[in-house]
Amino acid sequence: MHITRLDLDAAAHRGLLSPEQSEALWQFLLSLNRDRPGFRMTHILYYLGGMLSISALSLFVPLAWDLMGDGGLVLVSLSYMLLGVALTEWLLGRQLRIPAGLTAALVVALTPLLAYAVQRLLGLWDDGMEYRDTTYSSPGAGCSWSSPRWWSARPCCGATGCRFCSCRWR
C-alpha cells in the first residue's frame, strides 16, 4: 500500500485523525523509509560512489605495486581498511545504513589484496610462478588444492572479511 501526505490529510479532514496526529504519523512514516533502498537519487549516488571507490582501489593500487612494494601495499591496504571501518562506524552512528554498508563492502573488497601482499612479504607466494586460473584447473596445475597458498588465500580472504563485517555490523 502506498500512503501519501494527501491520504493523511484526507483522514484528518474526515475526523479520523487530528491534524497533530496526521503530522506525527507522516514524520514517522518518512523516518521509516529513509533507509530503505530505492530508486532515489541519493541512493543511486551512494551506490555509484561505492562502485567507484571499490573499482579504483582494485585497479589502481595493484598498478602502483612497483612503486610501493609489498610492504607499502600492506600499509596502504591496512590504512584503507582501518579508515573504512572507522567511516562505517561513524555512518552507523548517524543512522546512514546504506553508505555504511558500502564502506563495509569496501573493507571486504580490500581483504584479498591485503592477504596477497602479506603472503608475498612472508615468501609464501613465489615470484616467477605464472598465474593460472585455479577455479577450474586440475590438481597440480598452478595453485592447487594441496598448495598452502590455496588454503590460506581463497577461503580466508572472503570469509575473514565477510565474517568480520557480519559479526560487527548486523
N, C-alpha and C positions, 0 to 999 in steps of 0.2 A: 504494500500500500504506500502511496506517495502522498504525504501531507505537506501542504503549503501554508504559508502565512495567511493566505485568504481563507483557507479552511478553518483555521483557528479563530480568525476574526468573525467568520460566519457563525461559529459555535457561540462566541461571546455575544453576538448580536441577538441570537435566539435565547439567550439566558442560560445556556448550558454551562458556560464558564464566565467568570468575571474577567474584565479586561486585565487585571493584575495576574490572574491565573493563566490567561492566554499568553501574556508576555513571558511569564516564568516558564511555561511549558515550551514556548518557542525557543527560548535561550537554552533550555535543557536539550532539546532535540538538535539544535545547532552544535552543541558541545559533543554530542554523541557521534555525529557524522564527520567531525573534523579529522579524525584519524583513520577513517575507513578509506581504503584505496579506491580511487575512482578516476574517471577521465576528466580531471580538473587540471588547469594549467600549472598550479603549484606542484601537483603530484607528477605531472609529465616532466617538469623541470628537475624535480628531485631525482627521478629515475635517469634522466639524461645526464645529470651531474655524476651520479653513481657509476653509470656506464663509462663516462669519460675518465673518471679517476681510476677505475679498475683497469681500463684499457691502457691508459698512459703508464701506470706503474708496471703492468705486464709487458708492455712493449719497450718502453724507453729505459727502464732500469737495466734489463739484460743487454741493451745496446751499449750502455756505458760501462759494461763489465771490465773492459780492458783498462779503463782509466781508474776504476775503483779497486779492482782485485777482489778476491774472495772475502777478505776481512772488511773491506769497505761495503761490500754488498750485505754482509751480516749486519753491520751497523745501520745502513740505510733501511734494511727490512725491519730490524727491531725498532728503530725510531719511528718509522711509519706505522708499525703495528701498535706501539705504545700511544702514539698520537691518535690512532683510530679508536683504541679502547677508551682513552680519555674523552674524545669527542662523542663517542657513543654514550658514555655515562652522562655527559653534560646535556646532550639532546634528550635523553630519557628523563633527566631532571626537569626539563622544560616541557615534558609531555609531547615531544615530537617523535612519535614512534616510527614513522616511515623513514625519515632521514637517519634515525638511529639504527634502523635495520640495514640501511645501505652502508653505513660506516662499519657495522659489524661484518657485513659481507666483504668489505674491503680487507678487514683483518684476516678473514678466512682465505681470501684470494692470495694474500701475501705468504701464507704458511708454506706452500710448496717451494717458493723462491728462497725462503729462509732455510728450509730443510736442505735444499740442494747446496746452498752456499756453505752451510755448516759441514755437510758431508765432504765437500771439496777441501775445506780447511783441515779436516781431520784425515784426509788422504783416503777416504772410502770410495771416492769417485776417481777412477784413474784417468789421467789426461791421455789423450791419444786413442781412447776407445771410441769407436764410431757409434753414432746414435742409431738405434733401431727401434721401431715401434714395437713394444713388447706386449701390447694389448692382445694381439692375436698370434704372436710368434710361438714357435715350438720351444720346449726346454733346451737350454744350451745356446740359444741364439741371443746374443747381446746380454741383456739383464734378465735372467730367467727366474723362475720361482725359487730355485735353490740359492740364488745370489743374496747376500745380506743387504745389498742395495735395494732390492725389490721389497724386502720385508721392512726395511727402515723407511723408505721413501713413500711408496704408494699408499699403504693403509694409514700410515702415521700422519701424513700431511693433511688430508681432508678430514680424517677422524679427529685429530687433535684440534684443529681449528673449529670444526663444527661442534665438537663436544664442549669446548670452552664456551663458545657462544650460546649453545643451548642451555648449559648449566647457569651461565651468568645472566643472560638476558632472556627470560621466558616471556 
